[in-house]
Amino acid sequence: MWEQIYYKLMLWQQQINSYEFLQTFFNNRFYLILLVIILIHLKNTTYRSLFMSALINIPGTVLHELMHFIVGLFLNARPCNFSLIPRRNEDGNYVMGSVGFTNITFYNAVPAALAPLLLLPIGFYINRYGLPLIQPTFVNYTLYVLLQTIIIENAMPSRADFRVAGMYFLGVVMYGVLLLAVITML
C-alpha cells in the first residue's frame, strides 16, 4: 500500500515538474494571480486565531518592523522598542508588531514611518536576479510567489505609519518637494 502511494506521489511530482506543465504555468498570468489569491485566502483564514495569525504573519512583520527600525536608527529617530508580540488594538484589530521612537522630528518622521516601502526594491531585485537562479519546479515557483507576496504585502505602510508620517507638515512638504524633484529629473 505505501509503495503504491509513494509511486503515485512520484508520478504526480514528475507531471507537475514536466517542462510542458511548468511552461504553461509560468507563462500564464492567470495561474500566478490564482496562486496569489489562494495564498492570501489561506492567510486570511488564520485571522480567527491570534496564534495562527501571528505564526503566518511573523516573517512579513519582522521585515516591516525591521525597515522602521533601521531607517529610524539611521535618521536619529532613536528606536526605543521593537516588538513582534501580537496584541489586540482598541478597535479589535490585531497589531502584529511595532517600533517605538523617542526622537521623531520633521526630518525623520516621513522616512521612518514609510520605511517599509524599501521592501519594494528588494522584491524587485529578488524577482530580477534571484528568480532566474532557482531551479524551475512547481514547489520552487510556489515558494517564490509566497516570498514575493510576503515582501510586497508588508511593504505597504499601515494607517498608523501614515499618521506618524503626517505628524510634521514641514517634513511632508520637504519630502514631497524632494520626490517631485527626483521624478522630474528622471
N, C-alpha and C positions, 0 to 999 in steps of 0.2 A: 504494500500500500504506500509506504513512504517513498519507495522508488518511483512509483507512478506520479506522485505529487511532485517530486523533485524533477522528473523528466518533463512534466507539463510546465513547471516554472522555467526550466531551462529553455524549452521551446518558445514560451511566451517572451522570455528575455531576448532570444535571438530575433523574434519577429519585431519587437519594438525597437531593437537596435540595428535592424537591417537598414541598408543605405536608402532604399526606396521610402520606407516609413519615415526615417529621420529627415530626408529631403522634403517630403510632403509636410511634415510637422514644422520644421524650421522655416520653411518658405511661405507659410500661410499665417498671416497676422491674426486671422480669426482664432486659430488654436492658441496663439500667445495670449490674446485677450481673454479667451475662455479659461486658460490656466491661471491667469492673474485673478480673475473673478472667483474662481474656485478657491484659490489660496486666501483671498480676502474674506470670502464667506466662511471658510473654516476658522479663520482668525476671529471673525465677529461672533461666531457661535460660542467662543470662550468667554465672552463678556458677562455671562451669567455668574461666573465664579471668579472671585478676586484672585484666587491662587492660579487658576488656569490662564486668566488674562495676563497676570504678571509673568508667568512662565513663557507664554507666547510672545509677549511684548518686550522682554528683557533685552534681547540683542539690539533692537531699534532704540530702546530707551537709553541704553548705555551710549550708543553713538550720538543721539540727540543731546543728551546732557553733557557728554564729553566735549562736544563742539562749544556749548555755552561756557564750560569751564575753561577750555584752552583760550578762547578769544577773550574772555573776561580776565584771565590771568595775564595775557599778552598786553591788554589795553588798560591795565591797572584798575580793573573794577573790583579787585580783591575778593575772589571767591571765598566764602566763609563756610559753606557746607555743600556737600554733594550727597544726594540721597537717591537710592534706587528702590527704596521700600515703598510699595504702592499704598495709597490711602484714599479714603473717600473724601471728596470735597463737600462743601456746604450744600451745593446743588445736587448732590447724589452721584455725580460722575467720579470716576477714578482718576487720581493723579498718579502716574506711573513713576515719576521721578522729579527731582528739582535740584537747582543750583541756586544758592543764595549769594548775594554780593553785598559788600559793605561800602563800596565807593562808586555807585552809579552816578555818572555825570553826563553833561550834554554831549561829550565827545565819545563816550563808550557805551551809552545806553542802546543805541541803534545796532551797532555791530555785535554787542554781547547778546542782545535779545534775538537777533536774526541770524546768529551764527550757524544754526542747523542747515541753513541754505548752502553752506560749504560742502555738505554731503552730496549735492548735485554734481559738482565737477568730479568728485570721487567716483560716483556711479557712472558718469560718462567715461572716465578713463578705464574703469573695470570693463565696461562694455567694449571700448575700442581696442584695448591692449590685452585684457585678460581673457575675454571670450574666445578669441582665436587660438589661445594656448590650451584650452581644455579639450579633452577627447570628446568627440561628438556622440554622446549616448543620451538616451531619454532621461535617465536619472541625473546626469550632469547638467543637462539643459533645465530640468525642473529645479534643481538646486540653484542654478544661476538665476533663474527667474525669481525664485524665492529671495535670494540675496538682494537682487535689484529692487524688488518690491519693498523689502525692509528698508533699504537705503533711501529710496525715493519717498516712501511714505513718511519716514521720520525726518526727512529734510524740511518738511513743512512746519513752520513755526506755529505754536499754539496761540489761542486767544490771549493767554497770559503773556506770552512773548511779545505779541503786538502791543499790549497795554504798556509793557516796560519800554518798548521801542518808542512809543509816542509820548513818554513822560516829559521829554525836553523838546520843545518846539524848535529851539535853535539847532539841536542835533538833527532833527528830522529835515529841516531846511538845508543844513550843511551837507548831509549825505545825499539828499535829493539833488542838489546842485552838482555834487561830485558825480553822481550816477548819470545825470544828464550830460555832463561834460564828457564822460567816458563814452557814452552812447554816440554822441555827435562826432567824436574822433574816429570811431570805427568806420 
